[in-house]
């Protein structure tokens, strides 16, 4: 299936991001998640208008700055920072090749608001 993301600078987006196999690790590592968001915000500013963190996934509403539509880079920073000190999960050859640790499901779901 071919999925095309809609990048619009200054837009609002609703995201859903899920852990691999819905592992309930987010609440137990909430400070790590907060640090990942802080790092991302310091490098690539945006507004978090709302966020809900559940054990195995999160929902958030972002407002991107004018002239910047790169939400994919922001999610890459957040996911990598969060995953950096966690042990590697079960990964297949495809994930190993892309240096994924088996912490997050690939990608995320976004809706332009």
Phi and psi in radians as a Rosetta constraint file:
Dihedral C 1 N 2 CA 2 C 2 CIRCULARHARMONIC -1.725 0.35
Dihedral N 2 CA 2 C 2 N 3 CIRCULARHARMONIC 2.083 0.35
Dihedral C 2 N 3 CA 3 C 3 CIRCULARHARMONIC -1.987 0.35
Dihedral N 3 CA 3 C 3 N 4 CIRCULARHARMONIC 2.239 0.35
Dihedral C 3 N 4 CA 4 C 4 CIRCULARHARMONIC -1.966 0.35
Dihedral N 4 CA 4 C 4 N 5 CIRCULARHARMONIC 2.234 0.35
Dihedral C 4 N 5 CA 5 C 5 CIRCULARHARMONIC -1.472 0.35
Dihedral N 5 CA 5 C 5 N 6 CIRCULARHARMONIC 2.600 0.35
Dihedral C 5 N 6 CA 6 C 6 CIRCULARHARMONIC -1.850 0.35
Dihedral N 6 CA 6 C 6 N 7 CIRCULARHARMONIC 1.933 0.35
Dihedral C 6 N 7 CA 7 C 7 CIRCULARHARMONIC -1.759 0.35
Dihedral N 7 CA 7 C 7 N 8 CIRCULARHARMONIC 2.101 0.35
Dihedral C 7 N 8 CA 8 C 8 CIRCULARHARMONIC -2.382 0.35
Dihedral N 8 CA 8 C 8 N 9 CIRCULARHARMONIC 2.024 0.35
Dihedral C 8 N 9 CA 9 C 9 CIRCULARHARMONIC -1.122 0.35
Dihedral N 9 CA 9 C 9 N 10 CIRCULARHARMONIC 2.526 0.35
Dihedral C 9 N 10 CA 10 C 10 CIRCULARHARMONIC 1.277 0.35
Dihedral N 10 CA 10 C 10 N 11 CIRCULARHARMONIC 0.096 0.35
Dihedral C 10 N 11 CA 11 C 11 CIRCULARHARMONIC -1.516 0.35
Dihedral N 11 CA 11 C 11 N 12 CIRCULARHARMONIC 2.904 0.35
Dihedral C 11 N 12 CA 12 C 12 CIRCULARHARMONIC -1.743 0.35
Dihedral N 12 CA 12 C 12 N 13 CIRCULARHARMONIC 2.445 0.35
Dihedral C 12 N 13 CA 13 C 13 CIRCULARHARMONIC -2.340 0.35
Dihedral N 13 CA 13 C 13 N 14 CIRCULARHARMONIC 2.469 0.35
Dihedral C 13 N 14 CA 14 C 14 CIRCULARHARMONIC -1.821 0.35
Dihedral N 14 CA 14 C 14 N 15 CIRCULARHARMONIC 2.225 0.35
Dihedral C 14 N 15 CA 15 C 15 CIRCULARHARMONIC -2.096 0.35
Dihedral N 15 CA 15 C 15 N 16 CIRCULARHARMONIC 2.580 0.35
Dihedral C 15 N 16 CA 16 C 16 CIRCULARHARMONIC -2.194 0.35
Dihedral N 16 CA 16 C 16 N 17 CIRCULARHARMONIC 2.208 0.35
Dihedral C 16 N 17 CA 17 C 17 CIRCULARHARMONIC -2.220 0.35
Dihedral N 17 CA 17 C 17 N 18 CIRCULARHARMONIC 2.340 0.35
Dihedral C 17 N 18 CA 18 C 18 CIRCULARHARMONIC -2.186 0.35
Dihedral N 18 CA 18 C 18 N 19 CIRCULARHARMONIC 2.495 0.35
Dihedral C 18 N 19 CA 19 C 19 CIRCULARHARMONIC -1.307 0.35
Dihedral N 19 CA 19 C 19 N 20 CIRCULARHARMONIC 2.740 0.35
Dihedral C 19 N 20 CA 20 C 20 CIRCULARHARMONIC -1.054 0.35
Dihedral N 20 CA 20 C 20 N 21 CIRCULARHARMONIC 2.279 0.35
Dihedral C 20 N 21 CA 21 C 21 CIRCULARHARMONIC 0.927 0.35
Dihedral N 21 CA 21 C 21 N 22 CIRCULARHARMONIC 0.441 0.35
Dihedral C 21 N 22 CA 22 C 22 CIRCULARHARMONIC 0.929 0.35
Dihedral N 22 CA 22 C 22 N 23 CIRCULARHARMONIC 0.698 0.35
Dihedral C 22 N 23 CA 23 C 23 CIRCULARHARMONIC -1.118 0.35
Dihedral N 23 CA 23 C 23 N 24 CIRCULARHARMONIC 2.285 0.35
Dihedral C 23 N 24 CA 24 C 24 CIRCULARHARMONIC -1.443 0.35
Dihedral N 24 CA 24 C 24 N 25 CIRCULARHARMONIC 1.253 0.35
Dihedral C 24 N 25 CA 25 C 25 CIRCULARHARMONIC -1.941 0.35
Dihedral N 25 CA 25 C 25 N 26 CIRCULARHARMONIC -0.166 0.35
Dihedral C 25 N 26 CA 26 C 26 CIRCULARHARMONIC -1.242 0.35
Dihedral N 26 CA 26 C 26 N 27 CIRCULARHARMONIC -0.813 0.35
Dihedral C 26 N 27 CA 27 C 27 CIRCULARHARMONIC -1.139 0.35
Dihedral N 27 CA 27 C 27 N 28 CIRCULARHARMONIC -0.722 0.35
Dihedral C 27 N 28 CA 28 C 28 CIRCULARHARMONIC -1.150 0.35
Dihedral N 28 CA 28 C 28 N 29 CIRCULARHARMONIC -0.332 0.35
Dihedral C 28 N 29 CA 29 C 29 CIRCULARHARMONIC -2.136 0.35
Dihedral N 29 CA 29 C 29 N 30 CIRCULARHARMONIC 0.636 0.35
Dihedral C 29 N 30 CA 30 C 30 CIRCULARHARMONIC -1.106 0.35
Dihedral N 30 CA 30 C 30 N 31 CIRCULARHARMONIC -0.631 0.35
Dihedral C 30 N 31 CA 31 C 31 CIRCULARHARMONIC -1.157 0.35
Dihedral N 31 CA 31 C 31 N 32 CIRCULARHARMONIC -0.645 0.35
Dihedral C 31 N 32 CA 32 C 32 CIRCULARHARMONIC -1.117 0.35
Dihedral N 32 CA 32 C 32 N 33 CIRCULARHARMONIC -0.720 0.35
Dihedral C 32 N 33 CA 33 C 33 CIRCULARHARMONIC -1.130 0.35
Dihedral N 33 CA 33 C 33 N 34 CIRCULARHARMONIC -0.758 0.35
Dihedral C 33 N 34 CA 34 C 34 CIRCULARHARMONIC -1.055 0.35
Dihedral N 34 CA 34 C 34 N 35 CIRCULARHARMONIC -0.747 0.35
Dihedral C 34 N 35 CA 35 C 35 CIRCULARHARMONIC -1.099 0.35
Dihedral N 35 CA 35 C 35 N 36 CIRCULARHARMONIC -0.664 0.35
Dihedral C 35 N 36 CA 36 C 36 CIRCULARHARMONIC -1.113 0.35
Dihedral N 36 CA 36 C 36 N 37 CIRCULARHARMONIC -0.747 0.35
Dihedral C 36 N 37 CA 37 C 37 CIRCULARHARMONIC -1.143 0.35
Dihedral N 37 CA 37 C 37 N 38 CIRCULARHARMONIC -0.736 0.35
Dihedral C 37 N 38 CA 38 C 38 CIRCULARHARMONIC -1.064 0.35
Dihedral N 38 CA 38 C 38 N 39 CIRCULARHARMONIC -0.769 0.35
Dihedral C 38 N 39 CA 39 C 39 CIRCULARHARMONIC -1.051 0.35
Dihedral N 39 CA 39 C 39 N 40 CIRCULARHARMONIC -0.823 0.35
Dihedral C 39 N 40 CA 40 C 40 CIRCULARHARMONIC -1.058 0.35
Dihedral N 40 CA 40 C 40 N 41 CIRCULARHARMONIC -0.804 0.35
Dihedral C 40 N 41 CA 41 C 41 CIRCULARHARMONIC -1.066 0.35
Dihedral N 41 CA 41 C 41 N 42 CIRCULARHARMONIC -0.602 0.35
Dihedral C 41 N 42 CA 42 C 42 CIRCULARHARMONIC -1.238 0.35
Dihedral N 42 CA 42 C 42 N 43 CIRCULARHARMONIC -0.539 0.35
Dihedral C 42 N 43 CA 43 C 43 CIRCULARHARMONIC -1.569 0.35
Dihedral N 43 CA 43 C 43 N 44 CIRCULARHARMONIC -0.697 0.35
Dihedral C 43 N 44 CA 44 C 44 CIRCULARHARMONIC -2.353 0.35
Dihedral N 44 CA 44 C 44 N 45 CIRCULARHARMONIC 1.438 0.35
Dihedral C 44 N 45 CA 45 C 45 CIRCULARHARMONIC -1.014 0.35
Dihedral N 45 CA 45 C 45 N 46 CIRCULARHARMONIC 2.566 0.35
Dihedral C 45 N 46 CA 46 C 46 CIRCULARHARMONIC -2.897 0.35
Dihedral N 46 CA 46 C 46 N 47 CIRCULARHARMONIC 2.939 0.35
Dihedral C 46 N 47 CA 47 C 47 CIRCULARHARMONIC -1.770 0.35
Dihedral N 47 CA 47 C 47 N 48 CIRCULARHARMONIC 2.324 0.35
Dihedral C 47 N 48 CA 48 C 48 CIRCULARHARMONIC -1.684 0.35
Dihedral N 48 CA 48 C 48 N 49 CIRCULARHARMONIC 1.885 0.35
Dihedral C 48 N 49 CA 49 C 49 CIRCULARHARMONIC -1.491 0.35
Dihedral N 49 CA 49 C 49 N 50 CIRCULARHARMONIC -0.466 0.35
Dihedral C 49 N 50 CA 50 C 50 CIRCULARHARMONIC -2.822 0.35
Dihedral N 50 CA 50 C 50 N 51 CIRCULARHARMONIC 2.629 0.35
Dihedral C 50 N 51 CA 51 C 51 CIRCULARHARMONIC -2.686 0.35
Dihedral N 51 CA 51 C 51 N 52 CIRCULARHARMONIC 2.436 0.35
Dihedral C 51 N 52 CA 52 C 52 CIRCULARHARMONIC -2.266 0.35
Dihedral N 52 CA 52 C 52 N 53 CIRCULARHARMONIC 2.129 0.35
Dihedral C 52 N 53 CA 53 C 53 CIRCULARHARMONIC -1.929 0.35
Dihedral N 53 CA 53 C 53 N 54 CIRCULARHARMONIC 2.128 0.35
Dihedral C 53 N 54 CA 54 C 54 CIRCULARHARMONIC -1.942 0.35
Dihedral N 54 CA 54 C 54 N 55 CIRCULARHARMONIC 2.952 0.35
Dihedral C 54 N 55 CA 55 C 55 CIRCULARHARMONIC -0.977 0.35
Dihedral N 55 CA 55 C 55 N 56 CIRCULARHARMONIC -0.613 0.35
Dihedral C 55 N 56 CA 56 C 56 CIRCULARHARMONIC -2.112 0.35
Dihedral N 56 CA 56 C 56 N 57 CIRCULARHARMONIC 0.031 0.35
Dihedral C 56 N 57 CA 57 C 57 CIRCULARHARMONIC -2.835 0.35
Dihedral N 57 CA 57 C 57 N 58 CIRCULARHARMONIC 2.939 0.35
Dihedral C 57 N 58 CA 58 C 58 CIRCULARHARMONIC -2.425 0.35
Dihedral N 58 CA 58 C 58 N 59 CIRCULARHARMONIC 2.694 0.35
Dihedral C 58 N 59 CA 59 C 59 CIRCULARHARMONIC -2.139 0.35
Dihedral N 59 CA 59 C 59 N 60 CIRCULARHARMONIC 2.438 0.35
Dihedral C 59 N 60 CA 60 C 60 CIRCULARHARMONIC -2.642 0.35
Dihedral N 60 CA 60 C 60 N 61 CIRCULARHARMONIC 2.628 0.35
Dihedral C 60 N 61 CA 61 C 61 CIRCULARHARMONIC -2.020 0.35
Dihedral N 61 CA 61 C 61 N 62 CIRCULARHARMONIC 2.107 0.35
Dihedral C 61 N 62 CA 62 C 62 CIRCULARHARMONIC -2.025 0.35
Dihedral N 62 CA 62 C 62 N 63 CIRCULARHARMONIC 2.610 0.35
Dihedral C 62 N 63 CA 63 C 63 CIRCULARHARMONIC -2.028 0.35
Dihedral N 63 CA 63 C 63 N 64 CIRCULARHARMONIC 2.029 0.35
Dihedral C 63 N 64 CA 64 C 64 CIRCULARHARMONIC -1.453 0.35
Dihedral N 64 CA 64 C 64 N 65 CIRCULARHARMONIC 2.662 0.35
Dihedral C 64 N 65 CA 65 C 65 CIRCULARHARMONIC -1.262 0.35
Dihedral N 65 CA 65 C 65 N 66 CIRCULARHARMONIC 2.735 0.35
Dihedral C 65 N 66 CA 66 C 66 CIRCULARHARMONIC -1.045 0.35
Dihedral N 66 CA 66 C 66 N 67 CIRCULARHARMONIC 2.423 0.35
Dihedral C 66 N 67 CA 67 C 67 CIRCULARHARMONIC 1.449 0.35
Dihedral N 67 CA 67 C 67 N 68 CIRCULARHARMONIC 0.099 0.35
Dihedral C 67 N 68 CA 68 C 68 CIRCULARHARMONIC -2.488 0.35
Dihedral N 68 CA 68 C 68 N 69 CIRCULARHARMONIC 2.094 0.35
Dihedral C 68 N 69 CA 69 C 69 CIRCULARHARMONIC -2.119 0.35
Dihedral N 69 CA 69 C 69 N 70 CIRCULARHARMONIC 0.206 0.35
Dihedral C 69 N 70 CA 70 C 70 CIRCULARHARMONIC -1.525 0.35
Dihedral N 70 CA 70 C 70 N 71 CIRCULARHARMONIC 1.276 0.35
Dihedral C 70 N 71 CA 71 C 71 CIRCULARHARMONIC -1.285 0.35
Dihedral N 71 CA 71 C 71 N 72 CIRCULARHARMONIC -0.447 0.35
Dihedral C 71 N 72 CA 72 C 72 CIRCULARHARMONIC -1.097 0.35
Dihedral N 72 CA 72 C 72 N 73 CIRCULARHARMONIC -0.725 0.35
Dihedral C 72 N 73 CA 73 C 73 CIRCULARHARMONIC -1.090 0.35
Dihedral N 73 CA 73 C 73 N 74 CIRCULARHARMONIC -0.695 0.35
Dihedral C 73 N 74 CA 74 C 74 CIRCULARHARMONIC -1.093 0.35
Dihedral N 74 CA 74 C 74 N 75 CIRCULARHARMONIC -0.771 0.35
Dihedral C 74 N 75 CA 75 C 75 CIRCULARHARMONIC -1.148 0.35
Dihedral N 75 CA 75 C 75 N 76 CIRCULARHARMONIC -0.614 0.35
Dihedral C 75 N 76 CA 76 C 76 CIRCULARHARMONIC -1.057 0.35
Dihedral N 76 CA 76 C 76 N 77 CIRCULARHARMONIC -0.807 0.35
Dihedral C 76 N 77 CA 77 C 77 CIRCULARHARMONIC -1.084 0.35
Dihedral N 77 CA 77 C 77 N 78 CIRCULARHARMONIC -0.819 0.35
Dihedral C 77 N 78 CA 78 C 78 CIRCULARHARMONIC -1.086 0.35
Dihedral N 78 CA 78 C 78 N 79 CIRCULARHARMONIC -0.861 0.35
Dihedral C 78 N 79 CA 79 C 79 CIRCULARHARMONIC -1.099 0.35
Dihedral N 79 CA 79 C 79 N 80 CIRCULARHARMONIC -0.760 0.35
Dihedral C 79 N 80 CA 80 C 80 CIRCULARHARMONIC -1.148 0.35
Dihedral N 80 CA 80 C 80 N 81 CIRCULARHARMONIC -0.786 0.35
Dihedral C 80 N 81 CA 81 C 81 CIRCULARHARMONIC -1.092 0.35
Dihedral N 81 CA 81 C 81 N 82 CIRCULARHARMONIC -0.800 0.35
Dihedral C 81 N 82 CA 82 C 82 CIRCULARHARMONIC -1.040 0.35
Dihedral N 82 CA 82 C 82 N 83 CIRCULARHARMONIC -0.736 0.35
Dihedral C 82 N 83 CA 83 C 83 CIRCULARHARMONIC -1.387 0.35
Dihedral N 83 CA 83 C 83 N 84 CIRCULARHARMONIC -0.300 0.35
Dihedral C 83 N 84 CA 84 C 84 CIRCULARHARMONIC -0.931 0.35
Dihedral N 84 CA 84 C 84 N 85 CIRCULARHARMONIC -0.744 0.35
Dihedral C 84 N 85 CA 85 C 85 CIRCULARHARMONIC -1.811 0.35
Dihedral N 85 CA 85 C 85 N 86 CIRCULARHARMONIC 0.048 0.35
Dihedral C 85 N 86 CA 86 C 86 CIRCULARHARMONIC -1.462 0.35
Dihedral N 86 CA 86 C 86 N 87 CIRCULARHARMONIC 2.621 0.35
Dihedral C 86 N 87 CA 87 C 87 CIRCULARHARMONIC -1.171 0.35
Dihedral N 87 CA 87 C 87 N 88 CIRCULARHARMONIC 2.642 0.35
Dihedral C 87 N 88 CA 88 C 88 CIRCULARHARMONIC -1.180 0.35
Dihedral N 88 CA 88 C 88 N 89 CIRCULARHARMONIC 2.346 0.35
Dihedral C 88 N 89 CA 89 C 89 CIRCULARHARMONIC -1.525 0.35
Dihedral N 89 CA 89 C 89 N 90 CIRCULARHARMONIC -2.984 0.35
Dihedral C 89 N 90 CA 90 C 90 CIRCULARHARMONIC -1.250 0.35
Dihedral N 90 CA 90 C 90 N 91 CIRCULARHARMONIC 2.139 0.35
Dihedral C 90 N 91 CA 91 C 91 CIRCULARHARMONIC -2.214 0.35
Dihedral N 91 CA 91 C 91 N 92 CIRCULARHARMONIC 2.512 0.35
Dihedral C 91 N 92 CA 92 C 92 CIRCULARHARMONIC -1.526 0.35
Dihedral N 92 CA 92 C 92 N 93 CIRCULARHARMONIC 3.099 0.35
Dihedral C 92 N 93 CA 93 C 93 CIRCULARHARMONIC -1.061 0.35
Dihedral N 93 CA 93 C 93 N 94 CIRCULARHARMONIC -0.675 0.35
Dihedral C 93 N 94 CA 94 C 94 CIRCULARHARMONIC -1.102 0.35
Dihedral N 94 CA 94 C 94 N 95 CIRCULARHARMONIC -0.760 0.35
Dihedral C 94 N 95 CA 95 C 95 CIRCULARHARMONIC -1.210 0.35
Dihedral N 95 CA 95 C 95 N 96 CIRCULARHARMONIC -0.682 0.35
Dihedral C 95 N 96 CA 96 C 96 CIRCULARHARMONIC -1.083 0.35
Dihedral N 96 CA 96 C 96 N 97 CIRCULARHARMONIC -0.718 0.35
Dihedral C 96 N 97 CA 97 C 97 CIRCULARHARMONIC -1.075 0.35
Dihedral N 97 CA 97 C 97 N 98 CIRCULARHARMONIC -0.598 0.35
Dihedral C 97 N 98 CA 98 C 98 CIRCULARHARMONIC -1.621 0.35
Dihedral N 98 CA 98 C 98 N 99 CIRCULARHARMONIC 0.187 0.35
Dihedral C 98 N 99 CA 99 C 99 CIRCULARHARMONIC 1.040 0.35
Dihedral N 99 CA 99 C 99 N 100 CIRCULARHARMONIC 0.578 0.35
Dihedral C 99 N 100 CA 100 C 100 CIRCULARHARMONIC -1.481 0.35
Dihedral N 100 CA 100 C 100 N 101 CIRCULARHARMONIC 2.584 0.35
Dihedral C 100 N 101 CA 101 C 101 CIRCULARHARMONIC -1.778 0.35
Dihedral N 101 CA 101 C 101 N 102 CIRCULARHARMONIC -0.010 0.35
Dihedral C 101 N 102 CA 102 C 102 CIRCULARHARMONIC 1.342 0.35
Dihedral N 102 CA 102 C 102 N 103 CIRCULARHARMONIC 0.471 0.35
Dihedral C 102 N 103 CA 103 C 103 CIRCULARHARMONIC -1.648 0.35
Dihedral N 103 CA 103 C 103 N 104 CIRCULARHARMONIC -0.707 0.35
Dihedral C 103 N 104 CA 104 C 104 CIRCULARHARMONIC -2.034 0.35
Dihedral N 104 CA 104 C 104 N 105 CIRCULARHARMONIC 2.635 0.35
Dihedral C 104 N 105 CA 105 C 105 CIRCULARHARMONIC -1.151 0.35
Dihedral N 105 CA 105 C 105 N 106 CIRCULARHARMONIC 2.599 0.35
Dihedral C 105 N 106 CA 106 C 106 CIRCULARHARMONIC -1.101 0.35
Dihedral N 106 CA 106 C 106 N 107 CIRCULARHARMONIC 2.479 0.35
Dihedral C 106 N 107 CA 107 C 107 CIRCULARHARMONIC 1.211 0.35
Dihedral N 107 CA 107 C 107 N 108 CIRCULARHARMONIC -2.754 0.35
Dihedral C 107 N 108 CA 108 C 108 CIRCULARHARMONIC -2.920 0.35
Dihedral N 108 CA 108 C 108 N 109 CIRCULARHARMONIC 2.949 0.35
Dihedral C 108 N 109 CA 109 C 109 CIRCULARHARMONIC -1.920 0.35
Dihedral N 109 CA 109 C 109 N 110 CIRCULARHARMONIC 2.276 0.35
Dihedral C 109 N 110 CA 110 C 110 CIRCULARHARMONIC -2.235 0.35
Dihedral N 110 CA 110 C 110 N 111 CIRCULARHARMONIC 2.624 0.35
Dihedral C 110 N 111 CA 111 C 111 CIRCULARHARMONIC -2.347 0.35
Dihedral N 111 CA 111 C 111 N 112 CIRCULARHARMONIC 2.250 0.35
Dihedral C 111 N 112 CA 112 C 112 CIRCULARHARMONIC -1.310 0.35
Dihedral N 112 CA 112 C 112 N 113 CIRCULARHARMONIC 2.250 0.35
